[in-house]
Amino acid sequence: MEDSPSLARERERAAFDRAIELMKRADAPDAPAEARSEAVSFVQRLWSLLIDDLAKPENELAVQLRADLISIGLWNMSQTDQIMRGDASSFESLIYINTMIRDGLR
């Protein structure tokens, strides 16, 4: 049985809520390395699934919107890689962008 669009959006919003929560915890000054690793792992898994879905021809979103969201997803992956390598230290921009995407799902 296929999910209704409203149920799918609800699940997507919940996944973004979780990602944002994890990133906020990981961005705290006293956050342990495990919190950063958990946030990065979750964000990368989330965007990997979204990119995979967006790339499917049967995805019903407009082609340009799909391309834009894939670009945002790739940026998320790049930013989280930089955080894990130590080339970036803050989740601030990731939190902002993912919050905007989540809020657009309402």
C-alpha positions in Angstrom: 0.0 0.0 0.0 1.4 3.4 -1.0 1.5 6.3 1.4 -0.8 9.2 0.8 1.1 12.5 0.0 0.1 14.0 3.3 1.4 11.0 5.3 4.6 11.1 3.3 5.1 14.8 4.0 4.4 14.2 7.7 7.1 11.6 7.8 9.5 13.9 5.9 8.8 16.7 8.4 9.4 14.3 11.3 12.7 13.2 9.8 13.8 16.9 9.4 12.7 17.6 12.9 15.0 14.8 14.1 17.9 16.0 12.0 17.5 19.6 13.2 17.3 18.4 16.9 20.5 16.3 16.5 22.3 19.2 14.8 21.3 21.7 17.5 22.6 19.3 20.2 25.8 18.6 18.2 26.4 22.4 17.8 26.4 23.1 21.5 29.9 24.2 22.8 30.2 21.2 25.1 28.8 18.6 22.7 30.7 15.3 22.7 32.2 14.0 19.4 29.5 11.3 19.4 26.8 13.9 19.1 28.5 15.4 16.1 28.9 12.0 14.5 25.3 11.0 15.2 24.0 14.3 13.7 26.3 14.0 10.6 25.3 10.3 10.1 21.6 11.1 10.3 21.7 14.1 8.0 23.7 12.2 5.4 21.3 9.2 5.5 18.3 11.5 5.3 19.6 13.4 2.3 20.8 10.2 0.6 17.3 8.8 0.8 15.8 12.1 -0.4 18.3 12.4 -3.3 17.6 8.9 -4.4 13.8 9.6 -4.4 14.2 12.9 -6.2 16.3 11.3 -8.9 13.6 8.8 -9.8 11.6 9.6 -13.0 8.4 8.7 -11.3 8.8 11.5 -8.7 5.9 13.8 -9.3 7.7 17.1 -8.3 8.5 19.5 -11.1 11.9 18.7 -12.7 13.5 22.0 -11.8 12.4 21.7 -8.1 13.8 18.2 -8.0 17.1 19.5 -9.4 17.2 22.3 -6.9 16.5 19.9 -4.0 19.1 17.5 -5.2 21.6 20.4 -5.3 20.7 21.3 -1.7 21.1 17.7 -0.7 24.5 17.5 -2.2 25.5 20.7 -0.4 24.2 19.1 2.9 26.4 16.1 2.2 29.4 18.3 1.5 28.9 20.4 4.6 28.6 17.4 6.8 31.7 15.9 5.3 33.6 19.1 6.1 32.3 19.0 9.7 33.6 15.4 10.1 37.0 16.3 8.6 37.3 19.3 11.0 37.2 21.8 8.1 34.0 23.3 9.4 32.9 23.5 13.0 29.4 24.8 13.1 26.1 23.2 12.1 24.5 26.7 11.9 24.1 26.9 8.1 22.9 23.3 8.0 20.3 24.0 10.7 19.1 27.0 8.9 18.7 25.3 5.5 17.1 22.2 6.8 14.7 24.3 8.9 13.7 26.1 5.7 13.1 22.9 3.8 11.1 21.4 6.7 9.0 24.5 7.0 8.3 24.3 3.3 6.7 20.9 3.8 3.9 22.3 5.9 
